[in-house]
Structure formats: C-alpha cells, structure tokens
Amino acid sequence: MGRIWSTKRVESLPQGALLTVKLESGGEVIAFDPLGCGEGEEVLITQGSVAAGYFEGVRAPVDALIIGSIDEDS
C-alpha cells in the first residue's frame, strides 16, 4: 500500500524500507522491504521466525519480510 517514514529507527535494523502491506484477507501488516518494492506492487511476504532468520549475524526486530515481487499473476 505504501511506505512508512520514520526519523528514528533501531540500529540493528538493516537498510531497507518499512511498507504497509494489504493482505488478501483484508488485514494489513507492516513488512520490512530489502528489495525496494514500490507502492501498489504485489509482493510475497513471510512472517515470524523465518522473517527474522533472514538476517545473518544480526538480531533484526523483524516479524514480516517481503521476499519477492510478483511480476505476473496467472
């Protein structure tokens, strides 16, 4: 849906953006985006320990992670 802007952040959070993602269920989640996805783009997300485990050597406070951008829906 769109980016979230913040002037302060936790230092252990790697470079990337926080995006508001609208779920198919109608809900919303804030997801960390290391890919640089744009507003209105369809994305794949993972949540929980899988999302946090993506970051090697850092304990990032991330519970939802964008892992892909959907180019085409069949």
CNS distance restraints for C-alpha pairs under 8 A (distance, minus, plus):
assign (resid   1 and name CA) (resid  19 and name CA) 7.18 0.50 0.50
assign (resid   1 and name CA) (resid  20 and name CA) 5.45 0.50 0.50
assign (resid   1 and name CA) (resid  21 and name CA) 5.46 0.50 0.50
assign (resid   1 and name CA) (resid  22 and name CA) 6.29 0.50 0.50
assign (resid   1 and name CA) (resid  39 and name CA) 5.48 0.50 0.50
assign (resid   1 and name CA) (resid  40 and name CA) 5.60 0.50 0.50
assign (resid   1 and name CA) (resid  41 and name CA) 7.95 0.50 0.50
assign (resid   2 and name CA) (resid  19 and name CA) 5.59 0.50 0.50
assign (resid   2 and name CA) (resid  20 and name CA) 5.45 0.50 0.50
assign (resid   2 and name CA) (resid  21 and name CA) 7.40 0.50 0.50
assign (resid   2 and name CA) (resid  38 and name CA) 7.59 0.50 0.50
assign (resid   2 and name CA) (resid  39 and name CA) 4.95 0.50 0.50
assign (resid   2 and name CA) (resid  40 and name CA) 7.34 0.50 0.50
assign (resid   3 and name CA) (resid  17 and name CA) 7.00 0.50 0.50
assign (resid   3 and name CA) (resid  18 and name CA) 5.95 0.50 0.50
assign (resid   3 and name CA) (resid  19 and name CA) 4.46 0.50 0.50
assign (resid   3 and name CA) (resid  20 and name CA) 6.27 0.50 0.50
assign (resid   3 and name CA) (resid  39 and name CA) 7.26 0.50 0.50
assign (resid   4 and name CA) (resid  17 and name CA) 7.50 0.50 0.50
assign (resid   4 and name CA) (resid  18 and name CA) 5.53 0.50 0.50
assign (resid   4 and name CA) (resid  19 and name CA) 5.75 0.50 0.50
assign (resid   4 and name CA) (resid  20 and name CA) 6.97 0.50 0.50
assign (resid   5 and name CA) (resid  18 and name CA) 7.67 0.50 0.50
assign (resid   9 and name CA) (resid  13 and name CA) 7.40 0.50 0.50
assign (resid  12 and name CA) (resid  58 and name CA) 6.61 0.50 0.50
assign (resid  12 and name CA) (resid  59 and name CA) 6.69 0.50 0.50
assign (resid  12 and name CA) (resid  60 and name CA) 5.52 0.50 0.50
assign (resid  12 and name CA) (resid  61 and name CA) 7.55 0.50 0.50
assign (resid  13 and name CA) (resid  60 and name CA) 5.22 0.50 0.50
assign (resid  13 and name CA) (resid  61 and name CA) 6.71 0.50 0.50
assign (resid  13 and name CA) (resid  62 and name CA) 7.91 0.50 0.50
assign (resid  14 and name CA) (resid  60 and name CA) 7.33 0.50 0.50
assign (resid  15 and name CA) (resid  34 and name CA) 6.92 0.50 0.50
assign (resid  16 and name CA) (resid  32 and name CA) 6.80 0.50 0.50
assign (resid  16 and name CA) (resid  33 and name CA) 5.51 0.50 0.50
assign (resid  16 and name CA) (resid  34 and name CA) 4.58 0.50 0.50
assign (resid  16 and name CA) (resid  35 and name CA) 7.40 0.50 0.50
assign (resid  16 and name CA) (resid  36 and name CA) 7.13 0.50 0.50
assign (resid  17 and name CA) (resid  32 and name CA) 5.85 0.50 0.50
assign (resid  17 and name CA) (resid  33 and name CA) 5.09 0.50 0.50
assign (resid  17 and name CA) (resid  34 and name CA) 6.66 0.50 0.50
assign (resid  17 and name CA) (resid  36 and name CA) 7.25 0.50 0.50
assign (resid  18 and name CA) (resid  30 and name CA) 6.45 0.50 0.50
assign (resid  18 and name CA) (resid  31 and name CA) 5.65 0.50 0.50
assign (resid  18 and name CA) (resid  32 and name CA) 4.68 0.50 0.50
assign (resid  18 and name CA) (resid  33 and name CA) 5.92 0.50 0.50
assign (resid  19 and name CA) (resid  30 and name CA) 5.58 0.50 0.50
assign (resid  19 and name CA) (resid  31 and name CA) 5.36 0.50 0.50
assign (resid  19 and name CA) (resid  32 and name CA) 6.38 0.50 0.50
assign (resid  19 and name CA) (resid  33 and name CA) 6.67 0.50 0.50
assign (resid  20 and name CA) (resid  28 and name CA) 6.62 0.50 0.50
assign (resid  20 and name CA) (resid  29 and name CA) 5.81 0.50 0.50
assign (resid  20 and name CA) (resid  30 and name CA) 4.65 0.50 0.50
assign (resid  20 and name CA) (resid  31 and name CA) 6.44 0.50 0.50
assign (resid  21 and name CA) (resid  28 and name CA) 5.51 0.50 0.50
assign (resid  21 and name CA) (resid  29 and name CA) 5.31 0.50 0.50
assign (resid  21 and name CA) (resid  30 and name CA) 6.11 0.50 0.50
assign (resid  21 and name CA) (resid  31 and name CA) 6.71 0.50 0.50
assign (resid  22 and name CA) (resid  26 and name CA) 6.45 0.50 0.50
assign (resid  22 and name CA) (resid  27 and name CA) 5.94 0.50 0.50
assign (resid  22 and name CA) (resid  28 and name CA) 4.45 0.50 0.50
assign (resid  22 and name CA) (resid  29 and name CA) 6.63 0.50 0.50
assign (resid  23 and name CA) (resid  27 and name CA) 5.25 0.50 0.50
assign (resid  23 and name CA) (resid  28 and name CA) 5.59 0.50 0.50
assign (resid  23 and name CA) (resid  29 and name CA) 7.35 0.50 0.50
assign (resid  29 and name CA) (resid  64 and name CA) 7.53 0.50 0.50
assign (resid  30 and name CA) (resid  64 and name CA) 6.81 0.50 0.50
assign (resid  31 and name CA) (resid  45 and name CA) 7.62 0.50 0.50
assign (resid  31 and name CA) (resid  62 and name CA) 7.71 0.50 0.50
assign (resid  31 and name CA) (resid  63 and name CA) 7.37 0.50 0.50
assign (resid  31 and name CA) (resid  64 and name CA) 4.58 0.50 0.50
assign (resid  31 and name CA) (resid  65 and name CA) 5.11 0.50 0.50
assign (resid  31 and name CA) (resid  66 and name CA) 6.29 0.50 0.50
assign (resid  32 and name CA) (resid  62 and name CA) 6.77 0.50 0.50
assign (resid  32 and name CA) (resid  64 and name CA) 6.20 0.50 0.50
assign (resid  32 and name CA) (resid  65 and name CA) 4.87 0.50 0.50
assign (resid  32 and name CA) (resid  66 and name CA) 6.16 0.50 0.50
assign (resid  33 and name CA) (resid  37 and name CA) 6.95 0.50 0.50
assign (resid  33 and name CA) (resid  65 and name CA) 6.25 0.50 0.50
assign (resid  33 and name CA) (resid  66 and name CA) 5.18 0.50 0.50
assign (resid  33 and name CA) (resid  67 and name CA) 7.85 0.50 0.50
assign (resid  34 and name CA) (resid  66 and name CA) 7.18 0.50 0.50
assign (resid  35 and name CA) (resid  66 and name CA) 7.46 0.50 0.50
assign (resid  35 and name CA) (resid  67 and name CA) 7.71 0.50 0.50
assign (resid  35 and name CA) (resid  68 and name CA) 7.69 0.50 0.50
assign (resid  37 and name CA) (resid  41 and name CA) 6.65 0.50 0.50
assign (resid  37 and name CA) (resid  43 and name CA) 7.93 0.50 0.50
assign (resid  37 and name CA) (resid  69 and name CA) 7.04 0.50 0.50
assign (resid  41 and name CA) (resid  69 and name CA) 7.19 0.50 0.50
assign (resid  41 and name CA) (resid  70 and name CA) 7.56 0.50 0.50
assign (resid  42 and name CA) (resid  69 and name CA) 6.11 0.50 0.50
assign (resid  42 and name CA) (resid  70 and name CA) 5.42 0.50 0.50
assign (resid  42 and name CA) (resid  71 and name CA) 7.92 0.50 0.50
assign (resid  43 and name CA) (resid  66 and name CA) 6.59 0.50 0.50
assign (resid  43 and name CA) (resid  67 and name CA) 7.53 0.50 0.50
assign (resid  43 and name CA) (resid  68 and name CA) 5.61 0.50 0.50
assign (resid  43 and name CA) (resid  69 and name CA) 4.41 0.50 0.50
assign (resid  43 and name CA) (resid  70 and name CA) 5.47 0.50 0.50
assign (resid  44 and name CA) (resid  66 and name CA) 5.77 0.50 0.50
assign (resid  44 and name CA) (resid  67 and name CA) 5.66 0.50 0.50
assign (resid  44 and name CA) (resid  68 and name CA) 4.95 0.50 0.50
assign (resid  44 and name CA) (resid  69 and name CA) 6.20 0.50 0.50
assign (resid  44 and name CA) (resid  70 and name CA) 7.09 0.50 0.50
assign (resid  45 and name CA) (resid  64 and name CA) 6.58 0.50 0.50
assign (resid  45 and name CA) (resid  65 and name CA) 5.37 0.50 0.50
assign (resid  45 and name CA) (resid  66 and name CA) 4.36 0.50 0.50
assign (resid  45 and name CA) (resid  67 and name CA) 5.50 0.50 0.50
assign (resid  45 and name CA) (resid  68 and name CA) 7.11 0.50 0.50
assign (resid  46 and name CA) (resid  50 and name CA) 6.70 0.50 0.50
assign (resid  46 and name CA) (resid  51 and name CA) 5.69 0.50 0.50
assign (resid  46 and name CA) (resid  64 and name CA) 5.71 0.50 0.50
assign (resid  46 and name CA) (resid  65 and name CA) 5.37 0.50 0.50
assign (resid  46 and name CA) (resid  66 and name CA) 6.58 0.50 0.50
assign (resid  46 and name CA) (resid  67 and name CA) 6.83 0.50 0.50
assign (resid  47 and name CA) (resid  51 and name CA) 5.10 0.50 0.50
assign (resid  47 and name CA) (resid  52 and name CA) 7.95 0.50 0.50
assign (resid  47 and name CA) (resid  63 and name CA) 5.34 0.50 0.50
assign (resid  47 and name CA) (resid  64 and name CA) 4.28 0.50 0.50
assign (resid  47 and name CA) (resid  65 and name CA) 6.27 0.50 0.50
assign (resid  48 and name CA) (resid  52 and name CA) 6.54 0.50 0.50
assign (resid  48 and name CA) (resid  62 and name CA) 7.89 0.50 0.50
assign (resid  48 and name CA) (resid  63 and name CA) 4.86 0.50 0.50
assign (resid  48 and name CA) (resid  64 and name CA) 6.47 0.50 0.50
assign (resid  49 and name CA) (resid  53 and name CA) 5.80 0.50 0.50
assign (resid  49 and name CA) (resid  63 and name CA) 7.13 0.50 0.50
assign (resid  50 and name CA) (resid  54 and name CA) 6.54 0.50 0.50
assign (resid  51 and name CA) (resid  62 and name CA) 6.45 0.50 0.50
assign (resid  51 and name CA) (resid  63 and name CA) 5.79 0.50 0.50
assign (resid  51 and name CA) (resid  64 and name CA) 5.64 0.50 0.50
assign (resid  51 and name CA) (resid  65 and name CA) 5.20 0.50 0.50
assign (resid  52 and name CA) (resid  59 and name CA) 7.34 0.50 0.50
assign (resid  52 and name CA) (resid  60 and name CA) 6.20 0.50 0.50
assign (resid  52 and name CA) (resid  61 and name CA) 6.89 0.50 0.50
assign (resid  52 and name CA) (resid  62 and name CA) 5.26 0.50 0.50
assign (resid  52 and name CA) (resid  63 and name CA) 6.10 0.50 0.50
assign (resid  52 and name CA) (resid  64 and name CA) 7.82 0.50 0.50
assign (resid  52 and name CA) (resid  65 and name CA) 7.91 0.50 0.50
assign (resid  55 and name CA) (resid  59 and name CA) 7.16 0.50 0.50
assign (resid  55 and name CA) (resid  60 and name CA) 6.74 0.50 0.50
